[in-house]
Amino acid sequence: AGFAAANDVGCHDYRDTDAGSMLRVKGMDGFCPIGPGIVSGVDVRESLIRTYLNGEVVQDALVSDMIFGIDYQLADLCRHMTLLPGDMILTGTPANSRPMQPGDVIEVEVSGLGRLTNTVAERPAPNEAVGHQPACSEAVRRVALGSDFDAGDVRIED
């Protein structure tokens, strides 16, 4: 039907605990805002993607710089699964994702599509300590934040 900007949020605290599974890392309620709407008739292969954290550009790249183009990704997925109306595919993000804190304003802009804006909000932790609990390690921070990020900048609360 078209294209939209998305904020592919992840809680990488679970990365070690869940042995690399992305179910809890990426699958929590509210973790994938999409919008501001679906736009058709735009060739996004020439679009620029920018992400702002509290007004500062933290990601900036052309869609054409992706390792695997959108057309390739779509063709590969269609070989293995049936896509139905309403299905969404997130195709990737530029390097340099950064940690977010409650109150931070995140904006994802794709030229020709618009700008998605959302504010990070904290929710109460589950009442019961059932299942594996989140963990933070140097390895998790390196994978989640990229090798160019100074892990000392990350606030860790136990």
C-alpha positions in Angstrom: 0.0 0.0 0.0 2.9 2.4 0.7 5.6 3.4 3.0 5.8 5.1 6.5 8.4 6.0 9.0 8.8 3.8 12.0 10.7 3.9 15.3 12.0 0.4 15.8 12.5 0.5 19.6 14.3 -2.2 21.5 15.0 -2.9 25.1 18.4 -4.6 24.8 18.5 -5.4 28.5 17.0 -8.8 27.5 19.5 -9.6 24.8 21.9 -11.6 27.0 19.1 -13.2 29.1 17.1 -14.3 26.1 20.2 -15.7 24.2 19.9 -13.2 21.3 16.1 -13.7 20.8 14.5 -10.4 19.8 11.0 -11.3 21.0 11.1 -9.3 24.3 13.8 -6.9 23.0 11.6 -5.6 20.2 8.1 -7.0 21.0 6.9 -5.0 24.0 3.7 -2.9 23.8 4.4 0.5 22.4 7.8 -0.4 20.9 7.1 0.3 17.2 5.3 3.6 16.6 4.6 4.0 12.9 3.4 7.1 10.9 2.4 9.8 10.6 0.6 7.9 7.8 1.1 5.5 4.9 2.2 7.3 1.8 2.0 5.8 -1.7 3.5 6.9 -5.0 6.9 7.7 -3.5 10.1 5.9 -4.5 11.7 5.7 -1.1 14.9 4.2 -2.6 16.1 7.8 -3.0 14.9 9.0 0.4 17.0 10.2 3.3 16.4 8.8 6.8 17.1 11.0 9.8 16.6 10.3 13.4 16.6 13.0 16.0 17.1 12.5 19.8 15.9 15.6 21.6 16.5 17.7 18.5 20.0 16.4 17.7 20.6 14.3 14.6 21.9 10.9 15.6 21.2 8.9 12.4 21.5 10.2 8.9 21.7 8.1 5.7 20.2 7.4 2.3 17.9 4.4 1.8 20.1 3.6 -1.2 23.0 3.0 1.2 21.3 0.0 2.7 23.3 -3.2 2.5 20.2 -5.0 1.1 17.8 -2.8 -0.9 14.1 -2.8 -0.1 13.2 -4.6 -3.3 15.7 -7.4 -2.5 14.3 -7.7 1.1 10.7 -7.9 -0.1 11.6 -10.5 -2.8 13.5 -12.6 -0.3 10.7 -12.4 2.3 8.0 -13.4 -0.3 9.9 -16.5 -1.1 9.3 -17.7 2.5 6.0 -16.2 3.7 2.7 -14.9 2.4 2.3 -11.2 2.9 -1.3 -10.0 3.5 -2.9 -6.6 3.4 -1.9 -4.8 6.6 1.4 -6.5 7.0 4.3 -4.2 7.8 8.0 -4.8 7.1 10.7 -2.8 8.8 13.7 -2.7 6.5 16.4 -1.4 8.7 17.9 1.7 10.3 21.1 3.7 9.8 24.0 3.1 12.1 24.4 5.0 15.4 21.2 4.1 17.3 21.4 5.6 20.7 19.9 4.9 24.2 16.8 6.8 25.2 15.6 7.9 28.6 12.0 8.6 29.8 11.1 12.1 28.6 13.3 12.0 25.5 11.7 13.1 22.2 12.5 10.9 19.3 11.8 11.9 15.7 12.2 9.7 12.6 12.0 11.5 9.3 12.0 9.9 5.9 12.1 12.4 3.0 8.9 12.2 1.0 7.0 10.4 3.8 7.0 12.8 6.8 8.3 12.9 10.4 7.2 10.6 13.2 7.5 12.1 16.7 7.2 10.2 19.9 8.2 10.8 23.6 9.7 8.0 25.6 7.6 7.1 28.6 8.3 4.7 31.4 5.8 2.1 32.5 5.7 0.2 35.8 7.7 -3.0 36.0 5.7 -6.2 36.2 4.7 -7.1 39.8 6.1 -10.6 39.7 9.6 -11.6 38.9 8.6 -14.4 36.6 10.9 -15.6 34.0 14.4 -14.4 33.1 15.0 -10.8 34.3 16.8 -8.2 32.2 20.5 -7.7 32.4 23.0 -5.2 31.1 26.5 -6.1 30.1 29.3 -4.6 28.1 28.5 -7.1 25.3 24.9 -6.1 25.2 25.8 -2.4 25.0 28.3 -3.0 22.2 25.7 -4.8 20.1 22.8 -2.5 20.8 24.7 0.8 20.5 27.4 0.1 18.0 31.2 0.0 18.5 31.6 3.8 18.1 29.4 4.5 21.1 31.1 5.3 24.5 29.5 2.8 26.8 30.4 5.0 29.7 27.6 7.4 28.5 24.9 4.8 29.3 23.1 5.2 32.6 22.8 1.7 34.2 20.4 1.2 37.1 20.3 -2.0 39.0 
